[in-house]
């Protein structure tokens, strides 16, 4: 069986993050590495069972569909995992059907299609591969409405897919995931080519049209109900959800030999006896933790990172080469490689990497009216009560500057000293402050209890 991994998406909604979603590093490895490793381990377990049962064939060569820019990086991930794989290039991001047709010459026999960046429990594969049918789709049981494609089912058979039906009009409680099994890969290609035409190729539902046609033609299409973890990476703040997931798995991924161990500190790391390390913490080779520093897990401190005197890092992922200077506080944040700080507060933020802050600069993460944070002029709902800055690579923030909750800053932009940034800033822009632009107006304070903030600090 071939596993087709879709890793060529454009990710327009991820702005200002420019790294391909599947190549964003978590705990020192690209997301694609983690997901492929899960599939590999599951298939290895299945092959052991098949051999014991004397079943023919083995599960597990990979076709990875990617874009031209990421081809080499994706191939390296597969090589590092020792996979049997082939690369197919999707030259333009024209949707799922086009991605599969980019690999049509490689597709044959049984195939399993998965998204490169979706975080799932491996039991989803067991459920899909455990059902005998021409096509098996994974359906995630949802307790509340989700704006996705819903499975229309009768018994254990799929009768169709309804895209974004609207709350109260869902045909079932099952949202379709991209974990799709096809008994005959060549037949899938035939249907994709049959329903593709110049006008429809500009749409993103060609794959679903092909599935509907299979159902109409009488193919046996069934579903597997899945009730485990699913974290889709659609917007940049979802990076925080993925970070929290991987941090929660530190004891599983790093401490299989002894589940009682909570900390893995590399012999090549230097940690002061006067530093405090609490909870599940990984500190990689070359890292340094100085006197008075506090690291409260779950936390990941990457290779060659520095956590300076009196700094605190809580529930955060610091990738390789980050420097946290004196008296900084990094809380529930994703910090990309080679970022540096000094006397700063960074709360619930996503910083892609090569990010620098001057002394006294602050990334605010909580609205004083305690409402959920929205993003952009379109007020995108994040569902998060706390959300700080979202910044692309190469951003700089001057001394005593600050950013308001949910602000986005494009790569290689600069926020000058003393600026309070309230709106998004595009790539390669500089914003500075001139004193004569100050404006003074009447202000009426909002009455609010600070008990709620005290409760948040204690939780």
KAGITA-V566165 format. One record per residue. N is the residue number from 1. RES is the residue in one small letter. NEAR is the number of other C-alpha atoms within 12 Angstrom. Layout:
n=N res=RES near=NEAR
n=N res=RES near=NEAR
This chain:
n=1 res=x near=30
n=2 res=x near=36
n=3 res=x near=42
n=4 res=x near=44
n=5 res=x near=43
n=6 res=x near=43
n=7 res=x near=44
n=8 res=x near=41
n=9 res=x near=37
n=10 res=x near=29
n=11 res=x near=25
n=12 res=x near=17
n=13 res=x near=20
n=14 res=x near=31
n=15 res=x near=33
n=16 res=x near=38
n=17 res=x near=39
n=18 res=x near=31
n=19 res=x near=31
n=20 res=x near=35
n=21 res=x near=42
n=22 res=x near=43
n=23 res=x near=38
n=24 res=x near=39
n=25 res=x near=35
n=26 res=x near=41
n=27 res=x near=39
n=28 res=x near=33
n=29 res=x near=31
n=30 res=x near=32
n=31 res=x near=37
n=32 res=x near=40
n=33 res=x near=35
n=34 res=x near=35
n=35 res=x near=35
n=36 res=x near=45
n=37 res=x near=29
n=38 res=x near=26
n=39 res=x near=39
n=40 res=x near=29
n=41 res=x near=23
n=42 res=x near=24
n=43 res=x near=29
n=44 res=x near=19
n=45 res=x near=21
n=46 res=x near=26
n=47 res=x near=21
n=48 res=x near=18
n=49 res=x near=17
n=50 res=x near=16
n=51 res=x near=15
n=52 res=x near=11
n=53 res=x near=11
n=54 res=x near=11
n=55 res=x near=13
n=56 res=x near=13
n=57 res=x near=18
n=58 res=x near=20
n=59 res=x near=30
n=60 res=x near=31
n=61 res=x near=31
n=62 res=x near=38
n=63 res=x near=39
n=64 res=x near=46
n=65 res=x near=45
n=66 res=x near=41
n=67 res=x near=32
n=68 res=x near=22
n=69 res=x near=22
n=70 res=x near=30
n=71 res=x near=25
n=72 res=x near=20
n=73 res=x near=26
n=74 res=x near=40
n=75 res=x near=32
n=76 res=x near=22
n=77 res=x near=31
n=78 res=x near=33
n=79 res=x near=20
n=80 res=x near=19
n=81 res=x near=24
n=82 res=x near=18
n=83 res=x near=28
n=84 res=x near=22
n=85 res=x near=28
n=86 res=x near=28
n=87 res=x near=39
n=88 res=x near=33
n=89 res=x near=33
n=90 res=x near=30
n=91 res=x near=22
n=92 res=x near=21
n=93 res=x near=27
n=94 res=x near=27
n=95 res=x near=32
n=96 res=x near=37
n=97 res=x near=40
n=98 res=x near=37
n=99 res=x near=39
n=100 res=x near=44
n=101 res=x near=34
n=102 res=x near=31
n=103 res=x near=35
n=104 res=x near=30
n=105 res=x near=18
n=106 res=x near=28
n=107 res=x near=36
n=108 res=x near=26
n=109 res=x near=26
n=110 res=x near=32
n=111 res=x near=36
n=112 res=x near=42
n=113 res=x near=42
n=114 res=x near=39
n=115 res=x near=38
n=116 res=x near=42
n=117 res=x near=35
n=118 res=x near=34
n=119 res=x near=39
n=120 res=x near=34
n=121 res=x near=26
n=122 res=x near=30
n=123 res=x near=27
n=124 res=x near=36
n=125 res=x near=38
n=126 res=x near=26
n=127 res=x near=27
n=128 res=x near=35
n=129 res=x near=34
n=130 res=x near=20
n=131 res=x near=26
n=132 res=x near=21
n=133 res=x near=25
n=134 res=x near=32
n=135 res=x near=39
n=136 res=x near=42
n=137 res=x near=48
n=138 res=x near=42
n=139 res=x near=37
n=140 res=x near=35
n=141 res=x near=25
n=142 res=x near=26
n=143 res=x near=14
n=144 res=x near=17
n=145 res=x near=22
n=146 res=x near=23
n=147 res=x near=19
n=148 res=x near=25
n=149 res=x near=30
n=150 res=x near=35
n=151 res=x near=40
n=152 res=x near=30
n=153 res=x near=27
n=154 res=x near=14
n=155 res=x near=14
n=156 res=x near=24
n=157 res=x near=28
n=158 res=x near=36
n=159 res=x near=29
n=160 res=x near=33
n=161 res=x near=35
n=162 res=x near=28
n=163 res=x near=25
n=164 res=x near=20
n=165 res=x near=21
n=166 res=x near=17
n=167 res=x near=18
n=168 res=x near=14
n=169 res=x near=17
n=170 res=x near=27
n=171 res=x near=25
n=172 res=x near=33
n=173 res=x near=28
n=174 res=x near=36
n=175 res=x near=38
n=176 res=x near=38
n=177 res=x near=38
n=178 res=x near=36
n=179 res=x near=41
n=180 res=x near=41
n=181 res=x near=40
n=182 res=x near=39
n=183 res=x near=30
n=184 res=x near=25
n=185 res=x near=31
n=186 res=x near=23
n=187 res=x near=25
n=188 res=x near=38
n=189 res=x near=32
n=190 res=x near=24
n=191 res=x near=31
n=192 res=x near=34
n=193 res=x near=25
n=194 res=x near=22
n=195 res=x near=27
n=196 res=x near=28
n=197 res=x near=16
n=198 res=x near=13
n=199 res=x near=11
n=200 res=x near=22
n=201 res=x near=25
n=202 res=x near=17
n=203 res=x near=20
n=204 res=x near=21
n=205 res=x near=25
n=206 res=x near=31
n=207 res=x near=34
n=208 res=x near=32
n=209 res=x near=29
n=210 res=x near=30
n=211 res=x near=39
n=212 res=x near=29
n=213 res=x near=27
n=214 res=x near=31
n=215 res=x near=25
n=216 res=x near=16
n=217 res=x near=14
n=218 res=x near=18
n=219 res=x near=26
n=220 res=x near=28
n=221 res=x near=37
n=222 res=x near=38
n=223 res=x near=44
n=224 res=x near=38
n=225 res=x near=34
n=226 res=x near=29
n=227 res=x near=22
n=228 res=x near=20
n=229 res=x near=21
n=230 res=x near=30
n=231 res=x near=28
n=232 res=x near=28
n=233 res=x near=31
n=234 res=x near=27
n=235 res=x near=28
n=236 res=x near=42
n=237 res=x near=45
n=238 res=x near=33
n=239 res=x near=43
n=240 res=x near=39
n=241 res=x near=35
n=242 res=x near=40
n=243 res=x near=40
n=244 res=x near=30
n=245 res=x near=32
n=246 res=x near=39
n=247 res=x near=35
n=248 res=x near=26
n=249 res=x near=27
n=250 res=x near=31
n=251 res=x near=27
n=252 res=x near=19
n=253 res=x near=24
n=254 res=x near=27
n=255 res=x near=19
n=256 res=x near=14
n=257 res=x near=12
n=258 res=x near=13
n=259 res=x near=16
n=260 res=x near=14
n=261 res=x near=19
n=262 res=x near=28
n=263 res=x near=29
n=264 res=x near=34
n=265 res=x near=28
n=266 res=x near=22
n=267 res=x near=15
n=268 res=x near=18
n=269 res=x near=24
n=270 res=x near=26
n=271 res=x near=33
n=272 res=x near=22
n=273 res=x near=14
n=274 res=x near=17
n=275 res=x near=24
n=276 res=x near=25
n=277 res=x near=34
n=278 res=x near=22
n=279 res=x near=25
n=280 res=x near=33
n=281 res=x near=39
n=282 res=x near=44
n=283 res=x near=41
n=284 res=x near=34
n=285 res=x near=25
n=286 res=x near=23
n=287 res=x near=32
n=288 res=x near=35
n=289 res=x near=41
n=290 res=x near=30
n=291 res=x near=25
n=292 res=x near=24
n=293 res=x near=32
n=294 res=x near=35
n=295 res=x near=45
n=296 res=x near=31
n=297 res=x near=32
n=298 res=x near=35
n=299 res=x near=45
n=300 res=x near=51
n=301 res=x near=51
n=302 res=x near=41
n=303 res=x near=33
n=304 res=x near=28
n=305 res=x near=38
n=306 res=x near=42
n=307 res=x near=48
n=308 res=x near=36
n=309 res=x near=29
n=310 res=x near=27
n=311 res=x near=34
n=312 res=x near=40
n=313 res=x near=48
n=314 res=x near=36
n=315 res=x near=39
n=316 res=x near=44
n=317 res=x near=53
n=318 res=x near=53
n=319 res=x near=42
n=320 res=x near=34
n=321 res=x near=29
n=322 res=x near=39
n=323 res=x near=41
n=324 res=x near=45
n=325 res=x near=35
n=326 res=x near=30
n=327 res=x near=27
n=328 res=x near=36
n=329 res=x near=37
n=330 res=x near=47
n=331 res=x near=37
n=332 res=x near=39
n=333 res=x near=43
n=334 res=x near=51
n=335 res=x near=51
n=336 res=x near=45
n=337 res=x near=35
n=338 res=x near=27
n=339 res=x near=39
n=340 res=x near=37
n=341 res=x near=42
n=342 res=x near=35
n=343 res=x near=30
n=344 res=x near=36
n=345 res=x near=37
n=346 res=x near=47
n=347 res=x near=38
n=348 res=x near=43
n=349 res=x near=48
n=350 res=x near=50
n=351 res=x near=53
n=352 res=x near=46
n=353 res=x near=38
n=354 res=x near=29
n=355 res=x near=42
n=356 res=x near=40
n=357 res=x near=39
n=358 res=x near=33
n=359 res=x near=26
n=360 res=x near=26
n=361 res=x near=33
n=362 res=x near=39
n=363 res=x near=47
n=364 res=x near=32
n=365 res=x near=34
n=366 res=x near=30
n=367 res=x near=23
n=368 res=x near=21
n=369 res=x near=18
n=370 res=x near=22
n=371 res=x near=17
n=372 res=x near=22
n=373 res=x near=29
n=374 res=x near=30
n=375 res=x near=33
n=376 res=x near=25
n=377 res=x near=14
n=378 res=x near=10
n=379 res=x near=15
n=380 res=x near=18
n=381 res=x near=18
n=382 res=x near=26
n=383 res=x near=18
n=384 res=x near=25
n=385 res=x near=24
n=386 res=x near=34
n=387 res=x near=41
n=388 res=x near=43
n=389 res=x near=48
n=390 res=x near=49
n=391 res=x near=47
n=392 res=x near=39
n=393 res=x near=32
n=394 res=x near=31
n=395 res=x near=40
n=396 res=x near=37
n=397 res=x near=40
n=398 res=x near=33
n=399 res=x near=26
n=400 res=x near=25
n=401 res=x near=30
n=402 res=x near=36
n=403 res=x near=42
n=404 res=x near=35
n=405 res=x near=41
n=406 res=x near=41
n=407 res=x near=40
n=408 res=x near=41
n=409 res=x near=47
n=410 res=x near=33
n=411 res=x near=32
n=412 res=x near=27
n=413 res=x near=29
n=414 res=x near=35
n=415 res=x near=43
n=416 res=x near=27
n=417 res=x near=27
n=418 res=x near=24
n=419 res=x near=30
n=420 res=x near=28
n=421 res=x near=33
n=422 res=x near=25
n=423 res=x near=26
n=424 res=x near=33
n=425 res=x near=31
n=426 res=x near=25
n=427 res=x near=25
n=428 res=x near=19
n=429 res=x near=19
n=430 res=x near=24
n=431 res=x near=28
n=432 res=x near=21
n=433 res=x near=21
n=434 res=x near=13
n=435 res=x near=10
n=436 res=x near=7
n=437 res=x near=9
n=438 res=x near=11
n=439 res=x near=8
n=440 res=x near=7
n=441 res=x near=6
n=442 res=x near=6
n=443 res=x near=6
n=444 res=x near=6
n=445 res=x near=8
n=446 res=x near=10
n=447 res=x near=8
n=448 res=x near=12
n=449 res=x near=12
n=450 res=x near=14
n=451 res=x near=11
n=452 res=x near=15
n=453 res=x near=18
n=454 res=x near=10
n=455 res=x near=10
n=456 res=x near=13
n=457 res=x near=10
n=458 res=x near=8
n=459 res=x near=7
